[in-house]
Amino acid sequence: MELTLPIHAYFHGKIVPYAEAKIGVLTHGLHYGTAVFGGIRAYWNDDEQQLFMFRPMDHYRRFLNSAKLLRMTYDHTPESLTQITLDLLRADGYHRNVYVRPLAYKGDEIIGVKLHGVRDDLSIVAVPFDRYIANDTNAHVTISSWRRLDDNAIPARGKISGAYASSALIKTDAALAGFDDALVLTQEGHISEGSAMNVFMARDGVLGTPPITDNILEGITRRSVIELAKAELGLEVIERPVDRTEVYLCEELFLTGTAAQITAVTKVDHRPVGEGVMGPVAARLRELFGQLVEGRLPKYKHWNVAVYS
């Protein structure tokens, strides 16, 4: 998916035209993957003429925790980062769905693999954004030959830039083989995630999802879907290890993430999931989630932050 370049960037402590937000080619985070990022969506509600940012405080809590894993220290709080993002979005003036990308990175231009004694920098940009997976109601995935990185190697609960080289290998091999995405196994052979999404499986009336100890990102959308499934659909949701062969036998399978939102999987390795079409659980959750993120469900308004006064 091609992106339109951002209009502005928060860079070196202020909002500047995007063309002025530049780093040197020797920047530490570029060479060694010593950076962490976040992904936040904001959704345009045409009826209210309002842009709603979805759960920014939760996203920025996770973002700062990710930074902590790489020994980064910032004076910012989730509140201050949310306010900066509001200022940035207001400067951009978008009246459409957008994706916000905060990045914390080691900014010194040096040679040397380390985390200590290197300057911590921060940037935030926003770009127009719609669907991450075009085939999001009928996705066909494969089981990747690449394994998920272990917590003792590069912790998946932090969005660490260097770790996403693994996700790129997973995604590209799947795409070039004709699949929309891939499921990735832990070293023990359990389902962990998609290339960059959490996984849910409906089987025998229960919604299952891999636990946070199976090397997954602690997803904000994942957490939201668990709450929606329990409160709105009355489903039992269990966090437990998921065997590879279970996804060949389950009634429904779907992926969740800030970019992917709720993506229904209807085939795994050329095997149909359930009836081979999007099932009722995924369909209902997609409907609810779409209403929720646009600020149309009063019960969940506390998850929405309005951008424009």
ZIPEMO-V262802 format. One line per field, one symbol per residue. ss: DSSP state (A for helix, B for strand, O for the rest). phi: phi as a letter, one per 30 degrees, with the letter a starting at -180 (. if undefined). A space follows every 10 residues. Layout:
# ZIPEMO-V262802
ss=???
phi=???
This chain:
# ZIPEMO-V262802
ss=OOOOOOOBBB BOOBBBBAAA OOOOOOBAAA AAOOBBBOOB BBBBBOOOOB BBBBOAAAAA AAAAAAAAAO OOOOOOOAAA AAAAAAAAAA AAOOOOOBBB BBBBBBOOBO OOOOOOOOOB BBBBBBBBOO OOOOOOOOBB BBBBBBBOOO OOOOOOOOOB AAAAAAAAAA AAAAAAOOOO BBBBBOOOOB BBBBOOOBBB BBBOOBBBBO OOOOOOOOOA AAAAAAAAAA AOOOOBBBBO OOBOOAAAAO OBBBBBBOOO BBBBBBBBOO BBOOOOOOOA AAAAAAAAAA AAAOOOOAAA AAABBBOOO
phi=.dcddddbbd ahiadbeedd cbbddceedd dcidabbbbb cbcdcddchb ccdchddddd ddeddddddc hcbbddbedd dddedddddd ddidcadbbc bdbcbdcdcb ckdacdibdc cbbbbbbeab cdcecdcadc bbddddcddd edcbdddcdd eedddddddd dddddddjcd abcccdddjc dcbddabdbb bcbhibccbe dddchcdddd dedddedddd dcciddccca ecdeddddcd dbbbcbledd hbcdccbbhi cdchdibedd dddddddddd dddciccedc dddccddcd
